[in-house]
Amino acid sequence: MYRIAEFEKVSFERFCEGWESVRGKTDADTLIRAFEALSLPVRATSGSAGYDFYLPFDLVLHPGESVRIPTGIRARMEEGWVLMLFPRSGLGFKYRLQMDNTVGVIDSDYYYSDNEGHIFAAITNDSRQEKVLSLKAGDAFMQGVFMPFGITESDCAAGRRNGGFGSTSAK
């Protein structure tokens, strides 16, 4: 196994901005408690490939409902690696929990963006059996797997990232 990355919390200010973009205006005490309670992603066992990401707030998703989640987490990783994000297997199996972008792709240069590389998740309960998904703050909901990637021999990408979704559109 390669040791190529490290998880960190984003700044408190960045976390508050992300939280309020999803949850609306929130009192300072709630924000402080939520930020202090954030856990960095971890693997459950030595054989696990995925690092579990944890909810910063309680969540109830009825079938067909979606939510954006500001994780409060960023990932510093070596160039040539990518962090791929997936729903936790059991939640996908039981509730058809899905990532709204199918698979989250966190590039190594995302860490250096103006938004501090704050990782958000957008998930949907796609249950067809009318199952309501109910999770508590601190429950694992998503897993991240670091993977190496290759580039073409003729690659000449020289752009610089400064943002999240759609910030690296190539022409």
Salt bridges, closest charged atoms under 4 A:
GLU8 OE1 - ARG74 NH1 3.49
GLU8 OE2 - ARG76 NE 3.88
GLU17 OE2 - ARG14 NH1 2.75
ASP52 OD1 - ARG88 NE 3.36
GLU65 OE1 - HIS62 ND1 3.31
ASP107 OD2 - ARG161 NH2 2.48
ASP109 OD1 - ARG161 NE 2.93
ASP126 OD2 - ARG96 NH2 2.95
ASP126 OD2 - ARG128 NH2 3.70
